[in-house]
Amino acid sequence: MKIIDRYVVIQFLQSALFSLIAFISIFILVDIIEKMNKFIDNAVPLLGVAEYYVYFTPQIVSLMVPVAMLLAGLFTAGSMSAHNEITVLKASGLSLYRYMAPLLLIGMAVTALMIYFDGWVLPSINGKRIAMERQYFGRGVQGIGKFNLFFQAGGMRIVSMNYFDASAAEARRVSLQRFDADDPTFLVERYDARRMTWDSLSKSWVLRDGLHRVFSRDTTLPLTAREVVNRFDSVRVGGLSITPEIIMREQQKPEEVELDTFRDYIERQREAGSDISRLLVEYHGKIAFPFASLIVVLFGVPFAFQKRRAGLSVQFGVSILICFLYLVFQKVSQVFGYNGDLNPLVAAWLANGLFLIAGVVVLFRVRK
């Protein structure tokens, strides 16, 4: 690494780190003020508040990294331009592309790091934060979201349960329906049980206290004879593709689920016939958003490369405006993706694509 590369990289990293710490501090301060009443009303101890923000800080880091990268790019290039260092570099034959090379490498490294961080590290931390929100803010117990659940359980079978108790691995008011593989509209048999418990030894479910109905296609039989009803105390049901772990995992929010697990969940929802547009937008967004760290460098550095009369305060304002516009485009495109008006992949990447094009235009318009 040449001396000039080392100098630019150090300036960039210092600015990025300072910006990130400043934005995190401001974000946490504003959030504390916003949640102060909730902390007081729920008698959250001081250590609990501190623990909550330990788990909340990684989420803020994920959101603020692109902002810090853009601000660092603008500040580094803007400061060097204001001190005529850019003029000296140009006179020595250093082009804009050569100047940007180490910064783009940093942007690529940060993008790769944030994809891993957002996809596999952050979800487990978010799970702890959300658990604390449920505990402290009265948003329900740990089992929130376990009412009225539906699953496609393999073999043309659908399971519905009124409530699932995770601590006991038990479902209540359960209905298990099996449809004909050749004619999915015809119901072959149906179990209705008060409870369904998980046998951890045999890895199977046991239906308890219910009715078993078997339906016949034979139209020559009278209607009353086409249905056979039997009461049972317990029936072991094998071959179901759901387990207590899967049931609990599928009740998690997308921000709590690791990237590969999230993809498997989407596939199961697709097989069950659910609308997965929103889930696909969330999935692709987990990959698309980290690329903002690279795109903002490509956009911001050429913008600040030329010497301007405006000071660094204007550069700061421009960086905030650019990030605001990026987030607006991202949220608007996500809404269109949620509604099915845009392909989920396009909806997740639209903001990146627009700002990438804008960055390339700025790059080619700046004097090299």
N, C-alpha and C positions, 0 to 999 in steps of 0.2 A: 504494500500500500504506500503510495506516494505521500509526501508531506501534506500537499493540498487536500488529498482525499481524507487523510487523518483529521485535518483541521475542520473540514466541512462536516464530517461524520460526528466529531465531538460537539460542534456547535449545534447540529441537528438533534442529537440525542439529549443534550442538556436542555434545549428548548422543549423537546417532546416530554421529557420527564417532569420539568417544571410545570408545563401546561396540564399534564395529566394529574399531578398532585393538586394543582389549583382547582381544576374542574371537579375532582372528586370531593375536595373539601367543601366547595360551594354546593354541590349536589347534596351531600350529607347534611349540611347546615339547613338547607331549604327543606329537606325531607324531615328532619327532626322537628322543625317548626310546624310543619304540616301535620305530623303524627303526634305532637305533644299531648293533645287532648286525649288521644287513644291510650297513650302510655299512662297518663294520670288516671283516667277512668278505669283502666284495668289493673291498676296498681302494679305496673311492671317494675321490678327492681332495677337499680342502676346497672348492675352487672348484666341483667337481661337485655337492657337497651344496648349496652356495649357489644354483647354477643350477637345481637340482631344485626348490628351494622358491620360486624366482622363478616357475617355471611352475605350481607347486602353489597359490600364493597366490590367483590368480583363482578357482580352484574353491572355496576357503575363503570368499572374498568372496561368491560366489553363494549359498553355504549360510547365511552369517551375516547377510546384509543384512536378512531378515525379523526375526531376533532383535534386531538393533540398532535397527530401526524400532520394534518393540514396546517395547523398553527405553527408547528416547528418548521415546515417547509417554507411558509411565507416569511416567518421571522428570520430564518437563516439566510435565505436569498435576499430578502428586503434589507436586512442589516448590512450584508456585504455590499449590496448595491449602494446604500446610503453612504458607506465609508469608502466608496470608489474601489473597493476590492474587486468587484466584478469587472470594472473597466481595466484594471491591471491584468486580470486573468484573460480577458479577451485580447488585450495587446500582446500577451505572451503566446497566443494561439490556442487557448483552451476554449473549446466550443461549449454550447449549452448542453449538448448530449453527453459530453465527457464530464461536465460538472454534475449532471443528474445521475450518472451511472451508479455511484455508491449509495445515493439516496433511494434509487429504485430497487437496489439490492436489499436495502434495509426494509423497504416497503414489502417486497416479496417475502422476506423472512418473517416479518410481523404478520403478514397475511396467513402464512402457513401455521405460525404459532397460534393465531387467534382461531383458525378453523379447528385445531385440536382442542384448544381451551374451551371454545363455545360448544363443541360437539361432544366432548367427553369429560372435561373437568368441571365446567360450570353447572351442568344439570344436577349433580349430586349436592353441590353447595346450595343451589336454588331449592332443592328438596328440603334441606334443613331450614332455610329461611322461610319457606312457605309453611312448614310445620310450626315454626315459632309464631307466624302470623295467625295461624289457626288457634294456637294456644293462647296468645296474648290479646288478640283483637276480637275474640269471640266469633270467629268465622266457622266454628264447628270443630268437632274432634278430629282425630287423625284419620278417621274413616270417612271423611266428607266425600260426597259424590258416589256412594255405594248403594243408592236407592234406584229401583226400576232399571235394572241392567239387562242387556240383551247381548247374546253371543251366538255366532255360528260355530257349532262345536264339532264339525266334521261329520261326514257320512250323511249329508242332507238333514242334519239335526240342528234345531234352534233351541237354545236355552234362555228362558227369561226368569228373573228372580226379583222379588220385591225388595229384598234387603240382603246384603252380604256382611257378615260379621267376621272381620279379618282375624281377630284374636282367637276365635273358636274355629276358624276355617269352616264356617257353616252358612248356608244360604237358607232363606225362609220364603215360603210361598213360591215354590218353584214350579215351572212348567217346562217340560221337555217334549218337543214335537219332532217327529221324524216324517219326512216327505218322500214320496216315490222318486227314485233317481231318474226314471224315464218321463215322469210327469210331475214336475215340482209343485204343481198346483193341488195335487191330491195328498191329503194327510193320511199316512199309513197307521200311525199310532201316536198316542199322547199319554204322558205321565203328568199328573198333578199331585204335588206332595207338599205337606206342611214344611218339611225341612229337607235339606240335602247336605250331608256331611262328607268331609274329605278323609279318606283312609290313607294315612301316610305310608303304611306298610305295603299295601297293594297298589298304591298310586292310582286309586280309582274313587269314584263318587258313590255314595249310598243314599238312595231316596228313602224317606221314612214317612209313614202314615199318609197314604194317598190313594189315588185311583189310577188304574191303567185302562185305557180305552184302545181298542183295536177296531179299525174301520175296514169294511169290505167294499170291493168294487162291483160285486155281483148285483146287477140291477134287477135280477129276478127275485131277489129276496125282498120282503117287506122292509120298510124304513126302520122299524124297530129291531129287525134282525141284522141290519148292516153294521151295528155297533155292539161290541162285546165289552162289558165293563166289569172289572175285577178290582176289589179292594186289596191293598197290601200293607203290611207293617213295615217291611224294609225290602228294597230291591237294589242290588248292586248293578251299576251302569258302567260298562267299560267302553273304551275307545273315544271318550270325549277329549277334545283337544285343548280344553281349558283346565288350568290348575289354580289354586289360590294365589300363587305368585303372579300368574298372567292376569287374573281378575284385578288385583291391586295395581299392577303396573299400567293397565289400560285405563285406570281412573286418574292417572297422573296427568298433570298439565304438560303440554309440549316442552316447556322450559325445564321440566324436571327429568326428561327422558334423553338418554344418550342417542347420538345420531344413528347408529346402526340399529339400535332397539326401536327407535322411532320409525325407521323404514319398515321393519317387520310388522309393527303395529298398523301402519298404513295398509300394508298388503292384506292383513287380516280383515281390516275394515272394508277393503275393496271386495274381498271374497264374500263378505256378509251383505254386500249390496248397499253399503252406506255411501253418502256423498263425501268424498275425500278431497274436494277442492281446497278447502281451508287447510287441511292437514298437509297437503302437498305444497301449498304456499309457505307454510311454516317450515317445512322440511328444507325446501330449496333456499328459503331465507336464511337458515342457519349457515348455509355454505356461502351465499352471496354476500351477506353483510360484511364478513371479514375482508373481502376484496376492496372494500371502501378505503382501507388503509393504504393500499397501493394506488388506487385511482385518484385520491385527493392529492397525493404527492405529484403524480403526473399532471394534475390540473393546477395545483398551487404554485409549484416551483417556477414554471415558465412565466406565470402571471407576475411573480415578484422579481423576475430576473432582471428586467430593465429598470433603470434608475428612474424614480418618480419623485415629484415634489412632496407628495403626501408622506407623512411619517408612519411610524410603526403602529400608531393608534388606528389609522385607516386600515392597515393590513389586518389588524385584529378584528375590526368590524367586518371586513370582507370575508375573513375566515368563518366568522359566526354566521354571516348571511349565506355563504355557500353550504355550510353544514345544515342550516335550517332548510334551505331549498332541497337539499338531498333527502332529508328526512321526510319532507312534505311529499316529494315524488315517490318515495318508497312506500309511505303509508297509503297514498292514493292508489298506487298500482296494486298494493296488497288487497285493498277493498274490492277492486275490480276482479282480482283473482278469487277472493272469497265468494263473490257472487257468481262466478263462472263466466264472467264476461271476457276474461283474459285467461290464456293458458297459464297454469300455476308456475311453470318455469319462466315464462315471459314476465309474469307479474313480479316474481322475486328478483329478477335480474334487470328490470326495466330502468330503474334509477341508476344502476351501475353502467348500463349501456349508454344512457344519455350523457352522463358525466364523463364517461370515457371518450365519447365523441367530442364533447366540449373541450376536454383536455388535449386531445390530438389537434383540434383546430387552434387552440391557444398556442400549442407547441410550435406549429408550423408558421404562425403569424409573428412570433417573436424573432427578433434579429439574433442570429446564432453567434 
